[in-house]
Amino acid sequence: MNNDTMQLWIDSFLQCLAGLPLTLGLTFVSLMIGGMMALPLSVMHSRKTTWSAKWVRMFAFFFTGTPLLVQLYIFYDGVGSMDWVQNLMEVPGFNFLREGYFWVLLGLIFNTAAYTTIILSGAIRNTENGEVEAGRAYGLSAAQVMRHIILPSSLRRALPAYSNEVILMVQATALASSFTLYEITGQAHRFDSTNYQPFVAYVPAAILYLLITFVLVQAFKALERKYLAHLKPRAH
């Protein structure tokens, strides 16, 4: 490998690295807001017979049953082009509606909220009856049982499934490059369009995604060791 080729690889890696903060920002904000949305939605989703549960199921079915890229186009080109949204853009303080970042982030938030709702709802429904009965024996109300017993237990047991959702969201941020956002993949596109070296452009991007995934996997393994140790079978 000559010096020019080596420099090309270094330049590609540095350019992809410049997109890392945006990738991490999109991931963190979407997971944080989507997770906060999912908490009440999962409680409603777990109640099969109520009208609220039916509406939440429709919400979850749409966002888990359609491609994320299609959802992003709906927000970016669909909602963003509505007359009332265009008028709102002219109001001081609403200039952020002109930014592709907002619409991409909104799509990511709703998508991860839907998947997290299903994950948490399944964990809530699988809560052992003994835990619930113990709470009621102490005189806790249904709301207190949900808040103090069912939700904490469900959050711990949902960790393995939720770790997959977090990793998938990191990878999903690559779709932001379709909307002129220069995260890791967007920066790789820019490098390729300038140097016409797709292999050199995208391998560093892949390496960065692998490094992020590795760190996340190790972090969730540590959390599982801490919070799920009581579920492991004891050695005899």
C-alpha positions as CSV (number, residue, x, y, z in Angstrom):
1,M,0.0,0.0,0.0
2,N,1.6,3.3,-1.1
3,N,1.5,6.5,0.7
4,D,-1.3,8.0,-1.4
5,T,-3.5,5.0,-0.8
6,M,-2.8,5.1,3.0
7,Q,-3.6,8.8,3.1
8,L,-6.9,8.1,1.3
9,W,-7.9,5.5,3.9
10,I,-7.0,8.0,6.7
11,D,-8.9,10.8,5.1
12,S,-11.9,8.5,4.7
13,F,-11.8,7.4,8.3
14,L,-11.5,11.0,9.6
15,Q,-14.4,12.1,7.4
16,C,-16.6,9.2,8.7
17,L,-15.5,10.1,12.2
18,A,-16.8,13.6,11.7
19,G,-20.3,12.1,11.4
20,L,-20.1,10.2,14.6
21,P,-21.5,13.0,16.9
22,L,-24.6,13.2,14.7
23,T,-25.1,9.5,14.6
24,L,-24.8,9.3,18.4
25,G,-27.0,12.3,18.8
26,L,-29.8,10.9,16.7
27,T,-29.5,7.6,18.5
28,F,-29.5,9.0,22.0
29,V,-32.3,11.6,21.6
30,S,-34.6,9.2,19.7
31,L,-34.1,6.4,22.3
32,M,-34.6,8.8,25.2
33,I,-37.8,10.4,24.0
34,G,-39.1,7.2,22.4
35,G,-38.4,5.3,25.7
36,M,-40.3,7.9,27.7
37,M,-43.2,7.6,25.3
38,A,-43.1,3.8,25.5
39,L,-43.5,3.6,29.2
40,P,-47.2,4.7,29.4
41,L,-47.9,3.2,26.0
42,S,-46.7,-0.2,27.1
43,V,-48.9,-0.1,30.2
44,M,-51.9,0.7,27.9
45,H,-50.8,-1.9,25.4
46,S,-50.7,-4.6,28.0
47,R,-54.4,-4.1,28.8
48,K,-56.0,-6.0,26.0
49,T,-59.7,-5.0,26.3
50,T,-59.5,-1.2,26.6
51,W,-60.0,1.3,23.8
52,S,-56.6,2.9,24.7
53,A,-55.0,-0.5,24.2
54,K,-56.6,-0.8,20.7
55,W,-55.3,2.6,19.7
56,V,-51.8,1.8,21.0
57,R,-51.9,-1.5,19.0
58,M,-52.8,0.4,15.9
59,F,-49.9,2.8,16.5
60,A,-47.4,-0.1,17.2
61,F,-48.7,-2.1,14.2
62,F,-48.1,0.8,11.8
63,F,-44.6,1.7,12.9
64,T,-43.5,-1.9,13.2
65,G,-45.2,-3.1,10.1
66,T,-43.9,-0.6,7.6
67,P,-40.3,0.1,6.6
68,L,-38.5,2.9,8.5
69,L,-37.4,4.6,5.3
70,V,-41.0,4.9,4.2
71,Q,-41.9,6.4,7.6
72,L,-39.1,8.9,7.3
73,Y,-40.4,10.0,3.9
74,I,-43.9,10.3,5.4
75,F,-42.6,12.7,8.0
76,Y,-40.0,14.5,5.8
77,D,-41.9,14.9,2.5
78,G,-45.5,14.2,3.7
79,V,-46.1,16.0,7.0
80,G,-43.4,18.5,6.4
81,S,-45.1,19.7,3.2
82,M,-48.6,20.2,4.7
83,D,-50.0,23.7,4.4
84,W,-50.4,24.2,8.2
85,V,-46.8,23.0,8.7
86,Q,-45.5,25.4,6.0
87,N,-47.5,28.2,7.6
88,L,-46.1,27.3,11.0
89,M,-42.5,27.6,9.6
90,E,-43.1,31.3,9.2
91,V,-43.8,31.8,12.9
92,P,-40.8,32.9,14.9
93,G,-39.4,30.1,17.0
94,F,-40.6,27.4,14.6
95,N,-37.7,27.6,12.1
96,F,-36.6,24.2,13.2
97,L,-39.4,22.8,11.1
98,R,-37.3,23.7,8.0
99,E,-34.6,21.3,9.1
100,G,-34.4,17.8,7.9
101,Y,-32.9,16.8,11.2
102,F,-36.2,17.4,13.0
103,W,-38.3,15.2,10.7
104,V,-35.8,12.4,10.6
105,L,-35.5,12.5,14.4
106,L,-39.3,12.5,14.7
107,G,-39.5,9.4,12.5
108,L,-36.8,7.6,14.6
109,I,-38.6,8.6,17.8
110,F,-42.0,7.1,16.8
111,N,-40.3,4.0,15.3
112,T,-38.4,3.2,18.4
113,A,-41.3,4.1,20.7
114,A,-43.4,1.5,18.9
115,Y,-40.8,-1.3,19.1
116,T,-40.0,-0.4,22.8
117,T,-43.8,-0.4,23.6
118,I,-44.1,-4.0,22.3
119,I,-40.9,-5.1,24.2
120,L,-42.1,-3.6,27.5
121,S,-45.7,-4.7,27.1
122,G,-44.5,-8.3,26.7
123,A,-42.4,-8.0,29.8
124,I,-45.3,-6.6,31.7
125,R,-47.7,-9.4,30.7
126,N,-45.0,-12.0,31.7
127,T,-44.7,-10.6,35.2
128,E,-45.1,-13.5,37.7
129,N,-48.4,-13.5,39.5
130,G,-46.6,-14.0,42.8
131,E,-45.0,-10.6,42.5
132,V,-48.4,-8.9,41.9
133,E,-50.1,-10.8,44.7
134,A,-47.3,-9.9,47.1
135,G,-47.8,-6.2,46.4
136,R,-51.6,-6.5,46.9
137,A,-51.0,-8.4,50.1
138,Y,-49.1,-5.3,51.4
139,G,-52.2,-3.2,50.6
140,L,-50.8,-1.5,47.4
141,S,-53.3,-0.2,44.9
142,A,-53.3,-1.4,41.3
143,A,-51.5,1.8,40.3
144,Q,-48.9,1.3,43.0
145,V,-48.4,-2.3,42.1
146,M,-47.7,-1.2,38.5
147,R,-45.4,1.6,39.5
148,H,-43.4,-0.1,42.3
149,I,-43.4,-3.8,41.3
150,I,-44.5,-4.6,37.7
151,L,-42.6,-1.8,35.9
152,P,-39.3,-2.1,37.7
153,S,-39.4,-5.9,37.2
154,S,-40.4,-5.6,33.6
155,L,-37.7,-3.1,32.8
156,R,-35.0,-5.4,34.1
157,R,-36.4,-8.4,32.2
158,A,-36.7,-6.4,29.0
159,L,-33.0,-5.5,29.0
160,P,-31.9,-8.3,26.6
161,A,-34.6,-7.5,24.0
162,Y,-34.1,-3.7,24.4
163,S,-30.4,-4.0,23.8
164,N,-31.2,-5.3,20.3
165,E,-33.5,-2.4,19.8
166,V,-30.7,0.1,20.7
167,I,-28.3,-1.5,18.3
168,L,-30.9,-1.5,15.5
169,M,-31.5,2.2,16.2
170,V,-27.8,3.0,15.8
171,Q,-27.9,1.2,12.4
172,A,-31.2,2.9,11.5
173,T,-29.6,6.3,11.7
174,A,-27.7,5.5,8.5
175,L,-31.0,6.2,6.7
176,A,-30.6,9.9,7.7
177,S,-28.1,10.1,4.9
178,S,-31.1,9.9,2.5
179,F,-32.2,13.3,3.8
180,T,-28.9,15.2,3.5
181,L,-27.9,14.6,7.0
182,Y,-24.2,13.9,7.3
183,E,-23.9,11.3,10.0
184,I,-21.4,8.4,9.5
185,T,-23.0,7.0,6.3
186,G,-23.7,10.5,5.0
187,Q,-20.0,11.4,5.4
188,A,-19.1,8.2,3.6
189,H,-21.4,9.2,0.7
190,R,-19.7,12.6,0.5
191,F,-16.2,11.0,0.5
192,D,-17.2,8.6,-2.3
193,S,-18.8,11.3,-4.4
194,T,-15.6,13.3,-4.2
195,N,-13.0,10.5,-4.6
196,Y,-14.9,7.8,-6.4
197,Q,-13.6,5.1,-4.0
198,P,-16.7,3.3,-2.6
199,F,-14.7,0.6,-0.9
200,V,-12.4,3.1,0.8
201,A,-15.4,5.2,1.7
202,Y,-17.7,2.6,3.3
203,V,-15.2,0.2,5.1
204,P,-14.3,2.9,7.7
205,A,-18.0,3.6,8.1
206,A,-18.6,-0.1,8.8
207,I,-15.8,-0.2,11.3
208,L,-17.2,2.7,13.2
209,Y,-20.7,1.0,13.4
210,L,-19.0,-2.2,14.6
211,L,-17.1,-0.3,17.3
212,I,-20.3,1.4,18.5
213,T,-22.1,-2.0,18.5
214,F,-19.3,-3.6,20.4
215,V,-19.4,-0.9,23.1
216,L,-23.2,-1.2,23.4
217,V,-23.1,-5.0,23.7
218,Q,-20.6,-4.8,26.5
219,A,-22.5,-2.1,28.3
220,F,-25.8,-4.1,28.1
221,K,-24.0,-7.3,29.2
222,A,-22.8,-5.4,32.3
223,L,-26.3,-4.2,33.0
224,E,-27.7,-7.7,32.6
225,R,-25.1,-9.1,35.0
226,K,-26.1,-6.4,37.5
227,Y,-29.9,-6.5,37.2
228,L,-30.6,-10.0,36.0
229,A,-28.3,-12.0,38.2
230,H,-31.2,-13.2,40.3
231,L,-32.7,-14.9,37.2
232,K,-29.7,-17.1,36.6
233,P,-29.9,-20.7,37.7
234,R,-27.9,-21.3,40.9
235,A,-25.1,-23.8,40.9
236,H,-25.7,-26.9,43.0
